[in-house]
Amino acid sequence: MTGVTRRRVCAALAATALTGCGPRGRFVTARHAGPARRIILATNREGLGLGAARGETLRYAALDIAVPTDRAPGTLPIGPDGFALAGTEGLDGTGLDAELRHSGEPTLWIHGYNNTPAEAVYRHAQLATDLDLMGPQISFVWPSGASYGGYVQDRDSALHARGAGEQLVREIAARAGRPSIVLAHSMGAFLIMEALRSARLRGAPLNAALGGVVLIQPDIDVDVFVSQARDAAPLPPTAVIIRRDDAVLRASARLSGRPDRLGSTGDLAAIKALGIRILDLTGLEDASVDHLSVLTSPSALELIRSIRLADG
């Protein structure tokens, strides 16, 4: 696309108060006419640029993400000829109703630590394409600082965003007329568990709004997770995907002074006792990103597709 078109796309984002065409992980405009995935962006950020402040209000936009056709499953080439922004529009309540009333089960993606909004949305478009997800796709872009040195900041932002996450889960169910499936990665898993816990403790559980929760290599202390799960019990149908050789979670464990994290633990007895399904991807050799093995490994993607077909 031309520079003029790119400016128009950025202007459209600015019109929805979702500005962000910065240098790292930016939204770039597509110059190919491949298929596009519709992603509903939901955010409590004050903007989409780096360092955006935490906000108190959820805002929405519909993004069309162009998907390159000449790529292998699990890969995420970003750029004008890769995953890129093909169009955007702001969403009011009526527009959001129209987007969520499409047939199919809604999927809510919650990204992890150190993600820009563009990186989170592009990854969502990749997973929706590679897993053949046909219902409405909603990305919760919470205020990550998108910095390797911002681990504590991101953890605080995840805690701050748990109320917005709870509100989003309820709003999706109410507007779509059916529950959603949550896919939450790394620190995003901590966020959704905190939302489940706080909702239950207030006597307003989220179970009716959720068809299931999948925690992907979650960055949560194991004891904290067990406590969260007990406080939130009974949980909606929940699965945990682990990888015991996850180097990112090993680093997170060192930061916390603990031996491991939920997504890399080898001690599964306490998790199984909660009735939670476990998928262990330890040693998987074809994942391009170890910390996101299930979505970057062609063999894991094929396994997930087969499980979905078997479950009907």
ChimeraX commands (.cxc) that place a marker at each C-alpha (Angstrom):
marker #1 position 0.00,0.00,0.00 radius 0.5
marker #1 position 1.06,3.57,-0.55 radius 0.5
marker #1 position 2.18,5.95,2.14 radius 0.5
marker #1 position -1.11,7.82,1.71 radius 0.5
marker #1 position -3.08,4.63,2.42 radius 0.5
marker #1 position -0.97,3.91,5.47 radius 0.5
marker #1 position -1.65,7.39,6.79 radius 0.5
marker #1 position -5.37,6.80,6.29 radius 0.5
marker #1 position -5.22,3.56,8.27 radius 0.5
marker #1 position -3.33,5.27,11.09 radius 0.5
marker #1 position -5.83,8.14,10.97 radius 0.5
marker #1 position -8.68,5.65,11.32 radius 0.5
marker #1 position -7.00,4.19,14.38 radius 0.5
marker #1 position -6.52,7.69,15.76 radius 0.5
marker #1 position -10.21,8.42,15.23 radius 0.5
marker #1 position -11.07,5.58,17.58 radius 0.5
marker #1 position -8.51,6.86,20.13 radius 0.5
marker #1 position -6.45,3.75,19.40 radius 0.5
marker #1 position -3.37,5.46,18.05 radius 0.5
marker #1 position -0.24,3.43,17.58 radius 0.5
marker #1 position 1.95,3.30,14.51 radius 0.5
marker #1 position 5.21,3.27,16.41 radius 0.5
marker #1 position 8.48,1.58,15.43 radius 0.5
marker #1 position 8.41,-1.69,17.37 radius 0.5
marker #1 position 5.74,-4.24,16.57 radius 0.5
marker #1 position 3.76,-1.53,14.83 radius 0.5
marker #1 position 0.63,-1.97,12.77 radius 0.5
marker #1 position 1.86,-2.00,9.19 radius 0.5
marker #1 position -0.46,-1.81,6.20 radius 0.5
marker #1 position -0.80,-4.67,3.75 radius 0.5
marker #1 position 0.17,-4.44,0.13 radius 0.5
marker #1 position -1.10,-7.90,-0.76 radius 0.5
marker #1 position -4.69,-8.90,-1.44 radius 0.5
marker #1 position -4.70,-12.17,0.47 radius 0.5
marker #1 position -7.42,-13.35,2.84 radius 0.5
marker #1 position -8.05,-11.33,5.99 radius 0.5
marker #1 position -9.05,-12.29,9.52 radius 0.5
marker #1 position -11.44,-10.03,11.38 radius 0.5
marker #1 position -10.15,-9.35,14.89 radius 0.5
marker #1 position -12.16,-7.36,17.41 radius 0.5
marker #1 position -9.66,-5.45,19.51 radius 0.5
marker #1 position -10.76,-4.75,23.09 radius 0.5
marker #1 position -8.45,-2.68,25.25 radius 0.5
marker #1 position -8.24,-0.79,28.51 radius 0.5
marker #1 position -5.10,1.01,27.32 radius 0.5
marker #1 position -5.12,4.76,26.83 radius 0.5
marker #1 position -3.59,4.23,23.37 radius 0.5
marker #1 position -1.80,1.64,21.26 radius 0.5
marker #1 position 1.65,3.23,21.26 radius 0.5
marker #1 position 4.50,1.99,23.43 radius 0.5
marker #1 position 4.23,3.05,27.06 radius 0.5
marker #1 position 0.47,3.60,26.89 radius 0.5
marker #1 position -1.09,4.26,30.27 radius 0.5
marker #1 position -3.57,2.00,32.01 radius 0.5
marker #1 position -7.16,3.04,31.43 radius 0.5
marker #1 position -10.42,2.37,33.23 radius 0.5
marker #1 position -12.68,2.01,30.19 radius 0.5
marker #1 position -12.91,-0.76,27.61 radius 0.5
marker #1 position -12.82,0.45,24.02 radius 0.5
marker #1 position -13.26,-1.54,20.84 radius 0.5
marker #1 position -12.19,-1.53,17.20 radius 0.5
marker #1 position -12.61,-4.01,14.37 radius 0.5
marker #1 position -9.34,-4.81,12.60 radius 0.5
marker #1 position -8.98,-6.70,9.33 radius 0.5
marker #1 position -5.62,-8.49,9.36 radius 0.5
marker #1 position -4.30,-9.60,5.99 radius 0.5
marker #1 position -2.87,-13.14,6.17 radius 0.5
marker #1 position -0.18,-14.23,3.69 radius 0.5
marker #1 position -1.00,-17.43,1.85 radius 0.5
marker #1 position 2.58,-18.59,1.21 radius 0.5
marker #1 position 3.60,-19.44,4.76 radius 0.5
marker #1 position 3.88,-22.58,6.87 radius 0.5
marker #1 position 1.42,-23.14,9.75 radius 0.5
marker #1 position 2.78,-21.72,12.99 radius 0.5
marker #1 position 4.82,-18.97,11.34 radius 0.5
marker #1 position 4.15,-15.26,11.77 radius 0.5
marker #1 position 5.83,-13.14,9.09 radius 0.5
marker #1 position 4.97,-9.51,9.82 radius 0.5
marker #1 position 5.22,-6.75,7.26 radius 0.5
marker #1 position 3.51,-5.36,4.17 radius 0.5
marker #1 position 3.76,-8.77,2.49 radius 0.5
marker #1 position 3.05,-10.72,5.68 radius 0.5
marker #1 position 0.57,-10.26,8.49 radius 0.5
marker #1 position -0.51,-6.65,8.18 radius 0.5
marker #1 position -3.41,-4.30,8.72 radius 0.5
marker #1 position -5.86,-4.20,5.81 radius 0.5
marker #1 position -8.52,-2.02,7.42 radius 0.5
marker #1 position -9.99,-0.81,10.69 radius 0.5
marker #1 position -13.12,0.80,12.10 radius 0.5
marker #1 position -14.26,1.90,15.52 radius 0.5
marker #1 position -17.09,0.01,17.18 radius 0.5
marker #1 position -19.94,1.41,19.24 radius 0.5
marker #1 position -22.42,-0.84,21.03 radius 0.5
marker #1 position -24.50,-1.47,17.90 radius 0.5
marker #1 position -21.43,-2.30,15.84 radius 0.5
marker #1 position -20.10,-4.60,18.54 radius 0.5
marker #1 position -23.44,-6.44,18.67 radius 0.5
marker #1 position -23.30,-6.96,14.91 radius 0.5
marker #1 position -19.73,-8.30,15.07 radius 0.5
marker #1 position -20.40,-10.71,17.93 radius 0.5
marker #1 position -23.68,-12.07,16.61 radius 0.5
marker #1 position -21.90,-13.97,13.85 radius 0.5
marker #1 position -22.38,-17.72,13.98 radius 0.5
marker #1 position -19.78,-19.77,15.78 radius 0.5
marker #1 position -18.21,-19.81,19.19 radius 0.5
marker #1 position -16.45,-16.59,20.23 radius 0.5
marker #1 position -12.75,-16.89,21.05 radius 0.5
marker #1 position -11.08,-14.47,23.47 radius 0.5
marker #1 position -7.28,-14.24,23.15 radius 0.5
marker #1 position -5.32,-12.77,26.08 radius 0.5
marker #1 position -1.66,-12.11,25.29 radius 0.5
marker #1 position 1.24,-12.39,27.70 radius 0.5
marker #1 position 4.11,-10.28,29.00 radius 0.5
marker #1 position 6.13,-7.96,26.75 radius 0.5
marker #1 position 3.66,-7.65,23.88 radius 0.5
marker #1 position 2.83,-4.63,21.77 radius 0.5
marker #1 position -0.80,-4.35,20.62 radius 0.5
marker #1 position 0.19,-5.16,17.04 radius 0.5
marker #1 position 2.15,-8.24,18.11 radius 0.5
marker #1 position -0.82,-9.46,20.15 radius 0.5
marker #1 position -3.31,-8.95,17.33 radius 0.5
marker #1 position -1.09,-10.47,14.63 radius 0.5
marker #1 position -0.55,-13.55,16.80 radius 0.5
marker #1 position -4.29,-13.82,17.29 radius 0.5
marker #1 position -4.84,-13.69,13.52 radius 0.5
marker #1 position -2.23,-16.43,13.07 radius 0.5
marker #1 position -3.75,-18.76,15.66 radius 0.5
marker #1 position -7.30,-18.18,14.39 radius 0.5
marker #1 position -6.17,-19.04,10.86 radius 0.5
marker #1 position -4.06,-22.06,11.79 radius 0.5
marker #1 position -6.68,-23.50,14.15 radius 0.5
marker #1 position -9.57,-22.83,11.74 radius 0.5
marker #1 position -11.50,-20.82,14.32 radius 0.5
marker #1 position -14.67,-19.62,12.63 radius 0.5
marker #1 position -16.53,-17.66,15.33 radius 0.5
marker #1 position -15.92,-14.05,16.38 radius 0.5
marker #1 position -12.32,-13.40,17.44 radius 0.5
marker #1 position -11.71,-10.94,20.27 radius 0.5
marker #1 position -8.23,-9.83,21.38 radius 0.5
marker #1 position -7.93,-8.36,24.86 radius 0.5
marker #1 position -4.97,-5.98,24.57 radius 0.5
marker #1 position -4.14,-5.05,28.15 radius 0.5
marker #1 position -1.46,-2.45,29.00 radius 0.5
marker #1 position 1.77,-4.42,28.67 radius 0.5
marker #1 position 4.80,-2.15,28.75 radius 0.5
marker #1 position 6.30,-4.20,25.89 radius 0.5
marker #1 position 9.72,-4.17,27.52 radius 0.5
marker #1 position 11.98,-7.05,28.54 radius 0.5
marker #1 position 12.83,-5.09,31.68 radius 0.5
marker #1 position 9.19,-4.42,32.52 radius 0.5
marker #1 position 8.23,-7.73,34.09 radius 0.5
marker #1 position 6.99,-6.25,37.38 radius 0.5
marker #1 position 5.21,-3.44,35.54 radius 0.5
marker #1 position 3.42,-5.97,33.35 radius 0.5
marker #1 position 2.43,-8.10,36.32 radius 0.5
marker #1 position 0.92,-5.02,37.98 radius 0.5
marker #1 position -0.84,-4.13,34.73 radius 0.5
marker #1 position -2.28,-7.64,34.52 radius 0.5
marker #1 position -3.65,-7.26,38.05 radius 0.5
marker #1 position -5.05,-3.85,37.17 radius 0.5
marker #1 position -6.71,-5.32,34.06 radius 0.5
marker #1 position -8.49,-8.22,35.77 radius 0.5
marker #1 position -11.65,-6.13,36.25 radius 0.5
marker #1 position -11.66,-5.15,32.58 radius 0.5
marker #1 position -11.08,-8.79,31.67 radius 0.5
marker #1 position -14.07,-9.87,33.73 radius 0.5
marker #1 position -16.21,-7.14,32.16 radius 0.5
marker #1 position -15.11,-8.25,28.68 radius 0.5
marker #1 position -15.99,-11.91,29.30 radius 0.5
marker #1 position -19.47,-10.90,30.46 radius 0.5
marker #1 position -19.98,-8.48,27.57 radius 0.5
marker #1 position -19.00,-11.05,24.95 radius 0.5
marker #1 position -21.48,-13.58,26.34 radius 0.5
marker #1 position -24.28,-11.02,26.60 radius 0.5
marker #1 position -23.80,-9.57,23.11 radius 0.5
marker #1 position -22.99,-12.87,21.36 radius 0.5
marker #1 position -25.74,-14.76,23.14 radius 0.5
marker #1 position -23.37,-17.61,23.94 radius 0.5
marker #1 position -20.26,-18.28,26.06 radius 0.5
marker #1 position -16.72,-17.83,24.77 radius 0.5
marker #1 position -13.56,-19.89,24.86 radius 0.5
marker #1 position -10.58,-18.13,26.43 radius 0.5
marker #1 position -7.05,-18.78,25.15 radius 0.5
marker #1 position -4.65,-17.07,27.57 radius 0.5
marker #1 position -0.88,-17.15,27.17 radius 0.5
marker #1 position 1.80,-16.74,29.84 radius 0.5
marker #1 position 0.99,-13.71,32.02 radius 0.5
marker #1 position -2.39,-13.47,30.31 radius 0.5
marker #1 position -3.23,-16.73,32.08 radius 0.5
marker #1 position -2.52,-15.03,35.41 radius 0.5
marker #1 position -4.88,-12.23,34.39 radius 0.5
marker #1 position -7.83,-14.51,33.56 radius 0.5
marker #1 position -7.31,-16.61,36.69 radius 0.5
marker #1 position -7.41,-13.44,38.79 radius 0.5
marker #1 position -10.62,-12.40,37.00 radius 0.5
marker #1 position -12.19,-15.81,37.70 radius 0.5
marker #1 position -11.11,-15.65,41.34 radius 0.5
marker #1 position -12.32,-12.11,42.05 radius 0.5
marker #1 position -15.65,-12.73,40.33 radius 0.5
marker #1 position -16.28,-15.87,42.39 radius 0.5
marker #1 position -15.30,-14.21,45.66 radius 0.5
marker #1 position -17.84,-11.44,44.95 radius 0.5
marker #1 position -20.52,-14.07,44.41 radius 0.5
marker #1 position -20.78,-13.33,40.67 radius 0.5
marker #1 position -18.93,-16.23,38.95 radius 0.5
marker #1 position -18.06,-16.16,35.26 radius 0.5
marker #1 position -18.87,-19.82,34.53 radius 0.5
marker #1 position -22.06,-19.15,32.58 radius 0.5
marker #1 position -20.13,-16.78,30.29 radius 0.5
marker #1 position -17.33,-19.27,29.54 radius 0.5
marker #1 position -17.37,-22.46,27.55 radius 0.5
marker #1 position -13.81,-23.22,28.54 radius 0.5
marker #1 position -10.42,-21.79,29.45 radius 0.5
marker #1 position -7.06,-22.86,27.97 radius 0.5
marker #1 position -3.97,-21.62,29.81 radius 0.5
marker #1 position -1.00,-21.74,27.44 radius 0.5
marker #1 position 2.35,-22.14,29.23 radius 0.5
marker #1 position 1.04,-19.96,32.07 radius 0.5
marker #1 position 3.42,-17.70,33.96 radius 0.5
marker #1 position 1.91,-18.34,37.39 radius 0.5
marker #1 position 3.49,-19.63,40.59 radius 0.5
marker #1 position 2.13,-23.15,41.13 radius 0.5
marker #1 position 1.01,-22.49,44.73 radius 0.5
marker #1 position -0.65,-19.25,43.65 radius 0.5
marker #1 position -2.48,-21.08,40.87 radius 0.5
marker #1 position -3.78,-23.74,43.23 radius 0.5
marker #1 position -5.01,-20.99,45.55 radius 0.5
marker #1 position -6.65,-19.13,42.64 radius 0.5
marker #1 position -8.32,-22.30,41.40 radius 0.5
marker #1 position -9.67,-23.17,44.83 radius 0.5
marker #1 position -11.02,-19.64,45.37 radius 0.5
marker #1 position -12.63,-19.70,41.90 radius 0.5
marker #1 position -14.03,-23.25,42.20 radius 0.5
marker #1 position -15.82,-24.72,40.50 radius 0.5
marker #1 position -13.84,-23.63,37.45 radius 0.5
marker #1 position -15.27,-23.73,33.94 radius 0.5
marker #1 position -13.75,-26.56,31.85 radius 0.5
marker #1 position -10.04,-25.75,32.05 radius 0.5
marker #1 position -6.91,-27.09,30.35 radius 0.5
marker #1 position -3.26,-26.20,30.97 radius 0.5
marker #1 position -0.58,-26.53,28.30 radius 0.5
marker #1 position 2.88,-26.97,29.77 radius 0.5
marker #1 position 6.44,-27.28,28.53 radius 0.5
marker #1 position 8.96,-28.24,31.18 radius 0.5
marker #1 position 11.90,-27.03,29.05 radius 0.5
marker #1 position 10.45,-23.53,28.55 radius 0.5
marker #1 position 13.46,-21.20,28.92 radius 0.5
marker #1 position 11.32,-18.07,29.36 radius 0.5
marker #1 position 9.47,-19.61,32.30 radius 0.5
marker #1 position 12.76,-20.78,33.79 radius 0.5
marker #1 position 13.88,-17.15,33.75 radius 0.5
marker #1 position 10.58,-16.07,35.31 radius 0.5
marker #1 position 11.04,-18.68,38.05 radius 0.5
marker #1 position 14.49,-17.30,38.81 radius 0.5
marker #1 position 13.04,-13.79,39.07 radius 0.5
marker #1 position 10.46,-15.04,41.56 radius 0.5
marker #1 position 12.95,-17.10,43.57 radius 0.5
marker #1 position 10.84,-20.22,43.03 radius 0.5
marker #1 position 11.80,-23.52,41.36 radius 0.5
marker #1 position 9.29,-23.39,38.51 radius 0.5
marker #1 position 6.12,-21.85,37.09 radius 0.5
marker #1 position 2.84,-23.54,36.30 radius 0.5
marker #1 position 3.62,-23.67,32.58 radius 0.5
marker #1 position 6.92,-25.48,33.15 radius 0.5
marker #1 position 6.26,-27.55,36.26 radius 0.5
marker #1 position 6.95,-31.25,36.45 radius 0.5
marker #1 position 4.88,-31.67,39.60 radius 0.5
marker #1 position 1.42,-32.16,38.15 radius 0.5
marker #1 position -0.33,-33.94,41.00 radius 0.5
marker #1 position -1.85,-30.79,42.53 radius 0.5
marker #1 position -3.10,-29.62,39.11 radius 0.5
marker #1 position -4.63,-32.97,38.23 radius 0.5
marker #1 position -6.33,-33.06,41.63 radius 0.5
marker #1 position -8.25,-29.94,40.58 radius 0.5
marker #1 position -9.75,-31.81,37.63 radius 0.5
marker #1 position -7.77,-29.79,35.09 radius 0.5
marker #1 position -6.69,-31.34,31.79 radius 0.5
marker #1 position -2.98,-31.13,30.99 radius 0.5
marker #1 position -1.21,-31.18,27.63 radius 0.5
marker #1 position 2.56,-31.60,27.98 radius 0.5
marker #1 position 4.60,-30.37,24.99 radius 0.5
marker #1 position 8.01,-30.89,26.60 radius 0.5
marker #1 position 10.69,-31.71,24.05 radius 0.5
marker #1 position 8.65,-30.66,21.03 radius 0.5
marker #1 position 11.21,-30.08,18.29 radius 0.5
marker #1 position 9.37,-28.17,15.57 radius 0.5
marker #1 position 8.19,-25.14,17.57 radius 0.5
marker #1 position 9.75,-21.89,16.37 radius 0.5
marker #1 position 8.97,-20.22,19.72 radius 0.5
marker #1 position 9.43,-22.52,22.72 radius 0.5
marker #1 position 7.38,-20.27,24.99 radius 0.5
marker #1 position 4.44,-20.50,22.58 radius 0.5
marker #1 position 4.91,-24.05,21.40 radius 0.5
marker #1 position 1.28,-24.94,20.79 radius 0.5
marker #1 position 0.84,-22.12,18.26 radius 0.5
marker #1 position 4.26,-22.20,16.57 radius 0.5
marker #1 position 4.64,-25.96,16.08 radius 0.5
marker #1 position 2.96,-27.48,13.00 radius 0.5
marker #1 position 2.65,-30.84,14.77 radius 0.5
marker #1 position 1.07,-29.25,17.87 radius 0.5
marker #1 position -1.36,-27.28,15.72 radius 0.5
marker #1 position -2.38,-30.48,13.96 radius 0.5
marker #1 position -2.86,-32.17,17.34 radius 0.5
marker #1 position -5.11,-29.35,18.57 radius 0.5
marker #1 position -7.15,-29.45,15.37 radius 0.5
marker #1 position -7.64,-33.21,15.76 radius 0.5
marker #1 position -8.70,-32.78,19.40 radius 0.5
marker #1 position -11.25,-30.14,18.40 radius 0.5
marker #1 position -12.67,-32.43,15.72 radius 0.5
marker #1 position -12.84,-35.35,18.14 radius 0.5
marker #1 position -14.66,-33.18,20.70 radius 0.5
marker #1 position -17.18,-32.19,18.06 radius 0.5
marker link #1:1,2 radius 0.2
marker link #1:2,3 radius 0.2
marker link #1:3,4 radius 0.2
marker link #1:4,5 radius 0.2
marker link #1:5,6 radius 0.2
marker link #1:6,7 radius 0.2
marker link #1:7,8 radius 0.2
marker link #1:8,9 radius 0.2
marker link #1:9,10 radius 0.2
marker link #1:10,11 radius 0.2
marker link #1:11,12 radius 0.2
marker link #1:12,13 radius 0.2
marker link #1:13,14 radius 0.2
marker link #1:14,15 radius 0.2
marker link #1:15,16 radius 0.2
marker link #1:16,17 radius 0.2
marker link #1:17,18 radius 0.2
marker link #1:18,19 radius 0.2
marker link #1:19,20 radius 0.2
marker link #1:20,21 radius 0.2
marker link #1:21,22 radius 0.2
marker link #1:22,23 radius 0.2
marker link #1:23,24 radius 0.2
marker link #1:24,25 radius 0.2
marker link #1:25,26 radius 0.2
marker link #1:26,27 radius 0.2
marker link #1:27,28 radius 0.2
marker link #1:28,29 radius 0.2
marker link #1:29,30 radius 0.2
marker link #1:30,31 radius 0.2
marker link #1:31,32 radius 0.2
marker link #1:32,33 radius 0.2
marker link #1:33,34 radius 0.2
marker link #1:34,35 radius 0.2
marker link #1:35,36 radius 0.2
marker link #1:36,37 radius 0.2
marker link #1:37,38 radius 0.2
marker link #1:38,39 radius 0.2
marker link #1:39,40 radius 0.2
marker link #1:40,41 radius 0.2
marker link #1:41,42 radius 0.2
marker link #1:42,43 radius 0.2
marker link #1:43,44 radius 0.2
marker link #1:44,45 radius 0.2
marker link #1:45,46 radius 0.2
marker link #1:46,47 radius 0.2
marker link #1:47,48 radius 0.2
marker link #1:48,49 radius 0.2
marker link #1:49,50 radius 0.2
marker link #1:50,51 radius 0.2
marker link #1:51,52 radius 0.2
marker link #1:52,53 radius 0.2
marker link #1:53,54 radius 0.2
marker link #1:54,55 radius 0.2
marker link #1:55,56 radius 0.2
marker link #1:56,57 radius 0.2
marker link #1:57,58 radius 0.2
marker link #1:58,59 radius 0.2
marker link #1:59,60 radius 0.2
marker link #1:60,61 radius 0.2
marker link #1:61,62 radius 0.2
marker link #1:62,63 radius 0.2
marker link #1:63,64 radius 0.2
marker link #1:64,65 radius 0.2
marker link #1:65,66 radius 0.2
marker link #1:66,67 radius 0.2
marker link #1:67,68 radius 0.2
marker link #1:68,69 radius 0.2
marker link #1:69,70 radius 0.2
marker link #1:70,71 radius 0.2
marker link #1:71,72 radius 0.2
marker link #1:72,73 radius 0.2
marker link #1:73,74 radius 0.2
marker link #1:74,75 radius 0.2
marker link #1:75,76 radius 0.2
marker link #1:76,77 radius 0.2
marker link #1:77,78 radius 0.2
marker link #1:78,79 radius 0.2
marker link #1:79,80 radius 0.2
marker link #1:80,81 radius 0.2
marker link #1:81,82 radius 0.2
marker link #1:82,83 radius 0.2
marker link #1:83,84 radius 0.2
marker link #1:84,85 radius 0.2
marker link #1:85,86 radius 0.2
marker link #1:86,87 radius 0.2
marker link #1:87,88 radius 0.2
marker link #1:88,89 radius 0.2
marker link #1:89,90 radius 0.2
marker link #1:90,91 radius 0.2
marker link #1:91,92 radius 0.2
marker link #1:92,93 radius 0.2
marker link #1:93,94 radius 0.2
marker link #1:94,95 radius 0.2
marker link #1:95,96 radius 0.2
marker link #1:96,97 radius 0.2
marker link #1:97,98 radius 0.2
marker link #1:98,99 radius 0.2
marker link #1:99,100 radius 0.2
marker link #1:100,101 radius 0.2
marker link #1:101,102 radius 0.2
marker link #1:102,103 radius 0.2
marker link #1:103,104 radius 0.2
marker link #1:104,105 radius 0.2
marker link #1:105,106 radius 0.2
marker link #1:106,107 radius 0.2
marker link #1:107,108 radius 0.2
marker link #1:108,109 radius 0.2
marker link #1:109,110 radius 0.2
marker link #1:110,111 radius 0.2
marker link #1:111,112 radius 0.2
marker link #1:112,113 radius 0.2
marker link #1:113,114 radius 0.2
marker link #1:114,115 radius 0.2
marker link #1:115,116 radius 0.2
marker link #1:116,117 radius 0.2
marker link #1:117,118 radius 0.2
marker link #1:118,119 radius 0.2
marker link #1:119,120 radius 0.2
marker link #1:120,121 radius 0.2
marker link #1:121,122 radius 0.2
marker link #1:122,123 radius 0.2
marker link #1:123,124 radius 0.2
marker link #1:124,125 radius 0.2
marker link #1:125,126 radius 0.2
marker link #1:126,127 radius 0.2
marker link #1:127,128 radius 0.2
marker link #1:128,129 radius 0.2
marker link #1:129,130 radius 0.2
marker link #1:130,131 radius 0.2
marker link #1:131,132 radius 0.2
marker link #1:132,133 radius 0.2
marker link #1:133,134 radius 0.2
marker link #1:134,135 radius 0.2
marker link #1:135,136 radius 0.2
marker link #1:136,137 radius 0.2
marker link #1:137,138 radius 0.2
marker link #1:138,139 radius 0.2
marker link #1:139,140 radius 0.2
marker link #1:140,141 radius 0.2
marker link #1:141,142 radius 0.2
marker link #1:142,143 radius 0.2
marker link #1:143,144 radius 0.2
marker link #1:144,145 radius 0.2
marker link #1:145,146 radius 0.2
marker link #1:146,147 radius 0.2
marker link #1:147,148 radius 0.2
marker link #1:148,149 radius 0.2
marker link #1:149,150 radius 0.2
marker link #1:150,151 radius 0.2
marker link #1:151,152 radius 0.2
marker link #1:152,153 radius 0.2
marker link #1:153,154 radius 0.2
marker link #1:154,155 radius 0.2
marker link #1:155,156 radius 0.2
marker link #1:156,157 radius 0.2
marker link #1:157,158 radius 0.2
marker link #1:158,159 radius 0.2
marker link #1:159,160 radius 0.2
marker link #1:160,161 radius 0.2
marker link #1:161,162 radius 0.2
marker link #1:162,163 radius 0.2
marker link #1:163,164 radius 0.2
marker link #1:164,165 radius 0.2
marker link #1:165,166 radius 0.2
marker link #1:166,167 radius 0.2
marker link #1:167,168 radius 0.2
marker link #1:168,169 radius 0.2
marker link #1:169,170 radius 0.2
marker link #1:170,171 radius 0.2
marker link #1:171,172 radius 0.2
marker link #1:172,173 radius 0.2
marker link #1:173,174 radius 0.2
marker link #1:174,175 radius 0.2
marker link #1:175,176 radius 0.2
marker link #1:176,177 radius 0.2
marker link #1:177,178 radius 0.2
marker link #1:178,179 radius 0.2
marker link #1:179,180 radius 0.2
marker link #1:180,181 radius 0.2
marker link #1:181,182 radius 0.2
marker link #1:182,183 radius 0.2
marker link #1:183,184 radius 0.2
marker link #1:184,185 radius 0.2
marker link #1:185,186 radius 0.2
marker link #1:186,187 radius 0.2
marker link #1:187,188 radius 0.2
marker link #1:188,189 radius 0.2
marker link #1:189,190 radius 0.2
marker link #1:190,191 radius 0.2
marker link #1:191,192 radius 0.2
marker link #1:192,193 radius 0.2
marker link #1:193,194 radius 0.2
marker link #1:194,195 radius 0.2
marker link #1:195,196 radius 0.2
marker link #1:196,197 radius 0.2
marker link #1:197,198 radius 0.2
marker link #1:198,199 radius 0.2
marker link #1:199,200 radius 0.2
marker link #1:200,201 radius 0.2
marker link #1:201,202 radius 0.2
marker link #1:202,203 radius 0.2
marker link #1:203,204 radius 0.2
marker link #1:204,205 radius 0.2
marker link #1:205,206 radius 0.2
marker link #1:206,207 radius 0.2
marker link #1:207,208 radius 0.2
marker link #1:208,209 radius 0.2
marker link #1:209,210 radius 0.2
marker link #1:210,211 radius 0.2
marker link #1:211,212 radius 0.2
marker link #1:212,213 radius 0.2
marker link #1:213,214 radius 0.2
marker link #1:214,215 radius 0.2
marker link #1:215,216 radius 0.2
marker link #1:216,217 radius 0.2
marker link #1:217,218 radius 0.2
marker link #1:218,219 radius 0.2
marker link #1:219,220 radius 0.2
marker link #1:220,221 radius 0.2
marker link #1:221,222 radius 0.2
marker link #1:222,223 radius 0.2
marker link #1:223,224 radius 0.2
marker link #1:224,225 radius 0.2
marker link #1:225,226 radius 0.2
marker link #1:226,227 radius 0.2
marker link #1:227,228 radius 0.2
marker link #1:228,229 radius 0.2
marker link #1:229,230 radius 0.2
marker link #1:230,231 radius 0.2
marker link #1:231,232 radius 0.2
marker link #1:232,233 radius 0.2
marker link #1:233,234 radius 0.2
marker link #1:234,235 radius 0.2
marker link #1:235,236 radius 0.2
marker link #1:236,237 radius 0.2
marker link #1:237,238 radius 0.2
marker link #1:238,239 radius 0.2
marker link #1:239,240 radius 0.2
marker link #1:240,241 radius 0.2
marker link #1:241,242 radius 0.2
marker link #1:242,243 radius 0.2
marker link #1:243,244 radius 0.2
marker link #1:244,245 radius 0.2
marker link #1:245,246 radius 0.2
marker link #1:246,247 radius 0.2
marker link #1:247,248 radius 0.2
marker link #1:248,249 radius 0.2
marker link #1:249,250 radius 0.2
marker link #1:250,251 radius 0.2
marker link #1:251,252 radius 0.2
marker link #1:252,253 radius 0.2
marker link #1:253,254 radius 0.2
marker link #1:254,255 radius 0.2
marker link #1:255,256 radius 0.2
marker link #1:256,257 radius 0.2
marker link #1:257,258 radius 0.2
marker link #1:258,259 radius 0.2
marker link #1:259,260 radius 0.2
marker link #1:260,261 radius 0.2
marker link #1:261,262 radius 0.2
marker link #1:262,263 radius 0.2
marker link #1:263,264 radius 0.2
marker link #1:264,265 radius 0.2
marker link #1:265,266 radius 0.2
marker link #1:266,267 radius 0.2
marker link #1:267,268 radius 0.2
marker link #1:268,269 radius 0.2
marker link #1:269,270 radius 0.2
marker link #1:270,271 radius 0.2
marker link #1:271,272 radius 0.2
marker link #1:272,273 radius 0.2
marker link #1:273,274 radius 0.2
marker link #1:274,275 radius 0.2
marker link #1:275,276 radius 0.2
marker link #1:276,277 radius 0.2
marker link #1:277,278 radius 0.2
marker link #1:278,279 radius 0.2
marker link #1:279,280 radius 0.2
marker link #1:280,281 radius 0.2
marker link #1:281,282 radius 0.2
marker link #1:282,283 radius 0.2
marker link #1:283,284 radius 0.2
marker link #1:284,285 radius 0.2
marker link #1:285,286 radius 0.2
marker link #1:286,287 radius 0.2
marker link #1:287,288 radius 0.2
marker link #1:288,289 radius 0.2
marker link #1:289,290 radius 0.2
marker link #1:290,291 radius 0.2
marker link #1:291,292 radius 0.2
marker link #1:292,293 radius 0.2
marker link #1:293,294 radius 0.2
marker link #1:294,295 radius 0.2
marker link #1:295,296 radius 0.2
marker link #1:296,297 radius 0.2
marker link #1:297,298 radius 0.2
marker link #1:298,299 radius 0.2
marker link #1:299,300 radius 0.2
marker link #1:300,301 radius 0.2
marker link #1:301,302 radius 0.2
marker link #1:302,303 radius 0.2
marker link #1:303,304 radius 0.2
marker link #1:304,305 radius 0.2
marker link #1:305,306 radius 0.2
marker link #1:306,307 radius 0.2
marker link #1:307,308 radius 0.2
marker link #1:308,309 radius 0.2
marker link #1:309,310 radius 0.2
marker link #1:310,311 radius 0.2
marker link #1:311,312 radius 0.2
view
